[in-house]
Structure formats: structure tokens, C-alpha cells
Amino acid sequence: MLVAFARFSNDKSFAVLGQNKPFLVAMTLGSITGTVIGGLLLGVVTSLVLIPLLVLLLLPSSIRV
């Protein structure tokens, strides 16, 4: 990840993030919120439930990509 970050930083690929701050803030808040909620659910909900939910969440994203 560090090598990729260094390469993309050198060719100004991250400049678009500075131009679209609302998107950057929304993605950051969503990532932090998802991480916290996911961490809290690990202690309450079994992986037999969480893994299929994660699949249902990620499958549409992978189809789009």
C-alpha cells in the first residue's frame, strides 16, 4: 500500500480529492463509522451472520467495478 501511495502521490493522482472535499469527508466518515459498527458487532453477532451480510454488501460493489 505504501508503494502504491507513493507512486500515485508522485503523479498527482490524489489532486482530485482536494477538489472534491465533500466526497472525501463522506467517504472518511463512512469508513470510520463502518469500522466502529463492525467492531462492535463482532462481539455481539456471530461470524456466521456477519460474513453473509458482508457478502451482500460487497457483491453489488464488485459487480459495478
Backbone torsions as a table, in degrees:
resi	resn	phi	psi	omega
1	MET	NA	-38.2	-179.4
2	LEU	-65.9	-39.4	178.8
3	VAL	-64.7	-45.4	178.7
4	ALA	-62.3	-42.1	178.3
5	PHE	-60.7	-44.2	179.7
6	ALA	-62.8	-44.1	-179.5
7	ARG	-63.8	-47.3	-179.0
8	PHE	-68.6	-30.1	177.6
9	SER	-67.5	-38.4	-178.3
10	ASN	-67.2	-32.8	-178.7
11	ASP	-98.4	17.4	173.8
12	LYS	64.0	28.3	179.3
13	SER	-68.0	-23.1	-178.5
14	PHE	-87.9	1.1	-179.2
15	ALA	-61.5	-31.2	-179.4
16	VAL	-63.7	-29.7	178.3
17	LEU	-65.2	-38.0	177.7
18	GLY	-67.7	-26.6	180.0
19	GLN	-84.3	-15.3	-176.6
20	ASN	-129.1	64.9	-175.5
21	LYS	-62.7	-38.2	177.9
22	PRO	-59.4	-39.6	177.3
23	PHE	-64.2	-43.8	179.4
24	LEU	-61.4	-44.3	179.8
25	VAL	-65.7	-43.1	-179.8
26	ALA	-63.1	-43.7	179.6
27	MET	-66.0	-39.9	179.3
28	THR	-64.8	-48.8	179.7
29	LEU	-63.7	-39.4	178.0
30	GLY	-64.4	-40.3	179.4
31	SER	-66.4	-44.0	-179.9
32	ILE	-66.2	-44.5	179.6
33	THR	-62.0	-45.2	179.0
34	GLY	-62.6	-37.9	178.5
35	THR	-65.8	-44.7	-179.8
36	VAL	-65.2	-48.0	-179.9
37	ILE	-62.9	-42.5	178.1
38	GLY	-62.1	-41.2	177.7
39	GLY	-64.3	-39.5	178.3
40	LEU	-68.7	-36.9	-179.4
41	LEU	-69.8	-26.4	-179.6
42	LEU	-60.1	-31.6	179.8
43	GLY	-83.0	-14.8	-174.1
44	VAL	-109.7	-43.3	-174.8
45	VAL	-106.0	137.6	-178.5
46	THR	-72.0	159.2	178.9
47	SER	-66.0	-21.5	177.0
48	LEU	-65.1	-22.8	177.0
49	VAL	-96.8	-41.8	-175.5
50	LEU	-66.6	-39.8	-177.0
51	ILE	-64.3	-47.6	175.8
52	PRO	-61.5	-34.8	176.6
53	LEU	-64.6	-40.5	177.8
54	LEU	-64.7	-39.9	177.2
55	VAL	-61.4	-44.9	178.9
56	LEU	-63.5	-30.9	178.8
57	LEU	-76.4	-41.8	-174.2
58	LEU	-86.4	-24.9	-177.4
59	LEU	-59.2	-48.8	177.6
60	PRO	-60.7	-35.3	178.3
61	SER	-64.9	-42.2	-178.6
62	SER	-68.8	-32.1	178.1
63	ILE	-67.9	-38.5	179.1
64	ARG	-64.7	-39.1	-178.0
65	VAL	-73.6	NA	NA
